[in-house]
Amino acid sequence: MRLEIHHWTPHHNMLIFSCFYFSEEYNVEFNIQISPKVSWNGAILYFNSETFYFDYSDDVLFLDDPKKYDYYLKRSLRFIDEKYNIYPLNFQVNYSYKSLVLLTKFTIKDLVNKANRIEIIRALDYFNTFTNSSHNAMDIRKLPREIKDNGGKIIFYTRLWNPDNHIDPDEKECRRLQNEFRIASCRIVKENFDNAKVGLFPDRLSAKLAPDLLIDKKSTSTNRYFNFLKKCDIGIADDGLKDTPGWKIGEYLLFGKAVITTPLKISLNNFNENENFLKLTSRSSYEELPSKIEELLMNKKYLEIGSNNLNWSRDYLHPANYIKRILSIVDSNVIS
């Protein structure tokens, strides 16, 4: 099993650590190669004489030509594009598994490559002391194995994106609407529910637009955030950049949380409204949040949906099944 990436970024962690997990479970040789021919948010997996292209772009546009590969797997896949050899990657989430051991899969040249420096430092930060996103903090072995009732606590930690930092008028408008929703959502949840953890990443834009919602900078580390998430039951999510789901939903699912989200407009496997999530009418429907939260609180429905999501994440996101599921989709005989 060989995985080619342009350079190591957080977009690759889910795939890299899933391949590593799979290689350990099935005693398969696994190595990682750095290749400039691969797009930044893409990866090519070679296994059993088959080629798999993984497209982790936020955009619905394709990073590469699917015809060049045996199988093309894409995050942010539109329903109309799911055909021929093209399959959905569902949600993306950033996690790790035995990071220090994984480093042995890189060559010395790649370990000292400046392009890989940030993720290598995060892999080495075992005690969560000198980075905000230590791999140790997001090791899948620390994930909850069962649902815990925290009394219906709600969480929505998010950030704003500056419209002025993008030249495309459509993207500017998208960011403006996104920021409005996130600010209004935090405020309406904060006003209506005492047991809610909501707020914005403390940067210059957030301080200007919503100084009342700034999160303590120490609370933005992966380690602290995941500790908060464990103690909540309901997670609020909305579209990220390019009007496609960000990484937040995947985190909620792995931690077994009920989800309220803006409409999901991408292809997903067996992820259903009212079973896995409650849906707002539109990207601007923040005023619906209190009623959706009340619906989940009634008879503790959040526990049922949270349990569904923990099970779903094990089947579709957890490294124990991520690669196996993909291989089973494309060829039931690949693993045998």
N, C-alpha and C positions, 0 to 999 in steps of 0.2 A: 504494500500500500504506500503510494507516494502522493504527497500533497504539494502543489506548487502555488505560491502566493507572490505578489509583487514585493511586499514587505509586511511585517507583522503589525497589525492594528487591532483595536478592540472588535472591529467587525469580523475578524477571523476567529476569535476565541471560541465561540460556540462550536464551530466546525473542527478546529484544531483539537480541542480537548475531547470532543466526541470521537474523533478518529483515534486519538490516543487511548481512550477508554475501550473502544472496540478492539484495538490491537492487543491490549492486555487480556481482554476476555477471551479472545479467539487465538491468542498466541500468534499474531500476524506481525510480520516485520513492518515497521512504519518509520518513514523519514519525511522531513520537510525540506523543500528546496525553494530558494528565493529566485524568482524569474521575472525579469522586466517586461516580458510579453503579456503578463497577466494584469488585468485592470486592478486598481487599488482596492476596490471593494469586491473583487471576485476571487475565485480559487478554482483550481483544476485538480480533481482527484483521479488517480489512475489505480484501478483495482480489477483484478481478474480479466485483464485485457479489455476493460471497458473504460471510457472516459466520462467523467461527471463534471459538469461546470456548475459552480455554485455562485449565484448572483445575489449579493447582499446589499445592493443599492437601495436607497430610500425611494428612488424614482421608479415609476412604472415602465420606463424605457429600458430596453435590454442593454447590458454591458457588452455583450458579444453576440455572435450569430449562432443560434441554437443548432443549425445544420452542421456545424463543425464538430459537434460532440455527439456521443451516443445518447446522453441524457442531459437535459438542461433544467436545473432547479433554481427557482427564483423566489426571493422574498418580494413583497409588493407586486404580486402577480394579479393582473386583472382577469376577470372571469373569461373574457373573450379571447385571452391569450393562452388559456390552458388547453393545449391541443398538441397533437403529434408527440414529440419527445419532451414536452415542457410540463413541469410539475411544480406545485406550490411548495414553498419552504415554511409556510405558516409564519409564526411570530419569531422575531429574533430576540435573544437575551444574552447578556454578557455573564459567563460563568467560567470556572476553572476546575481543574482536577489534577492534583499532584504536580503543581507547577515546577517545582525544583527538578523533579524527575524528567518532566517534559523537555527541559533545556538540553538534555542529552541527545535529543532528536535533531538538534541544530548543529551545523558544522561550526568550527571555531571562527571561520570567516564571517558567518552570519551572526554569531553571537556578538562580535565586535562591530558589526555594521551599524552605523549611526542611525539608519532608518528604523532599526528594530529596538533602539535604545529604550524607549518609554515602556514598552511591554515587558522587556527583559528586566528592567528595574522593578516594575510591578510584580513580576514573578519572584524576584529575589526578596521583596519586602515581606518576609514571613510574619513579622510582628506588627504589621500595619502601622509603622512609625514614620516613614518618610515619603509616602505617596497617599493620594486621596482615593485611589482605586486599587489597593493591593489585591493580587490574585488570591491570597490566602483568605481574605474577607469574603470572597465569592466562591469558595470551593464548594462543589455540589454535595460533598459529604456533610456539610453543615446545614443543609436544607431540612425543614421539618418533614417528618414522616407521617404525621397525622394532623388532623384539624384540632385546633384549640379555640375555645370560645373566649373571646376577649371583651364580651359585652357589647358588641356592635360598634367598635371603634372604627373611625373613618380616616383615610389618609389620601392626601393629594399634594405631594411635593413636586414642584415643576419649575420650569424656567421660561424666560421670555427670549425671543429672537428679534434682533433689531432690523426692521424693514429697510433702514438706510444702508445696511451692509450688503444689499443685493441689488443688482441693476435691473433685473427683470420685473416689469410692472405687476405681472400676475403673482409672482412670488412675494413682492412687497405687500400686496393686498392679502395674500394668504397669511403672512406673518402678522399683519395688523389684526385680522380676525382671530387668529390663534391667540395672540396676546390678550385681546379683549375677553375671550372666553376664559382663559386661565385666571386672569385677575378677578373677573366677576364670579367665577366658580369658587375660588378660594374664599371670597367675601361672603357669598350666600351660604356656604356650608359652615363657615366660622360663626355666622350670625345665628344659625338655626340649630347647631349641634355643639354641645359643650365638649363632647368626647371626640373631637376631630383634630387631626394634625394636618394643617394645610399651610402652604407658604411658597415663596419664590426664592430661587437661588439668588444670593445677594450680590448682584453686579450693578454696574452703573445705570443700566436701563431700568431695572427693577426698582432701584432706589428713587429714580425720577418719577416713574409711573405709579408705583404702589409701595411707598415706604412703610406702610402699615403691615405689609405681608412678608417682610424679609425674614428668611430663616437664618438662624445662627450659623456662621460659616463652619463651625465644628460639626454641625449636624449633617453636612453635605457629603461627608466621606462615605464610601460604600459600606464600611463596617458599621458606622453609626446608623445609616439609613436602613440597612437590613435588620438591625436590632429593633428599630422602630416598627418596621414592616411586620415583623414576627408578632408584635403586640397589637396589631390591628386586624380587622375582619373585612372591611369594604375598601376597595381601591377605586379611585376615579381616574379615568384615562381619556385622552383625546388624540386626534391625529397629530402626528409629528410633522416634520418637514415633508414637502411634496404631497401633503394630504394623505399620507399612509401611516399605519400604526407605528409608533415608536417602540422602544424597548420596555417601556413601563408595564404594558400588559403582560408580557412574558414573565416579568418578575412577579407580578401579582399571582399568576397561575402557578408558578413553581413554589410559591409560599402558601398556596391553597386559599386564596382570597376571592371573595365575590367581586365582580367587576361591573362598574357602570361606565359606559363609553359612548363617545360620539359614533355615528354610523361607520361600520366597517365595510370598506369598498374593495376588498381584495379577496382572492380565493383562499379559503381555509378548509382544512379537513375536519369535518364533524364537530365544528365549533358553532353552537346554536344559541339563538336568542332565548332568554328565559331559562335555559338549562345551564349555560356557561356565563351569560352576561345579560344585563339590562341595557337597552339602547335609548339614547336621547334622540329626539326627532331630527336635529340638525347640529351642525358645528356651533351654532349660536344659541342653542337651547339650554343655557345654564340654569334658567329659572325652573327647569323640570327636575333639577337635582334633589331638592328636598323631598318631593313625592316619590322619587325612585329610591332614595335612601329609606324612607318610611316603609316602602314596599318590602325591602330586604329585611328591615327590622321586625316586621310583622311575623310572629311565630318563628322568629330567628331563621328566616329563609336564607340568610347569608351563609349559614352553616351548610345547608344543602348544596348551594351553588359553589361554595368554597371547596367542598369535598369533590364535587364534579370536576372542578378545575385542577385540583391536586392530581386526580386520576388522569385527566386529559394531558397535563404537563408531563406526567411520567411516560405516557405513550408517544407524545409528539415533540417534546422539548428536552427531556432529560437525556444525558449522553448514554445511558444504559440502552436506550431504544432509538436514538436519533438516527444513527447510521443504519442500524438494522431495519428500521422502517423504510428508509429510502431504498435500500437494497431490495427489500421485499416488494416494493412497488414496481421497480423496473425489471426485476427478474427473480422469481421465487427460488431459483437454483443457485444464486450467486454465493450464498453462505455455505451451502452443502459441499 
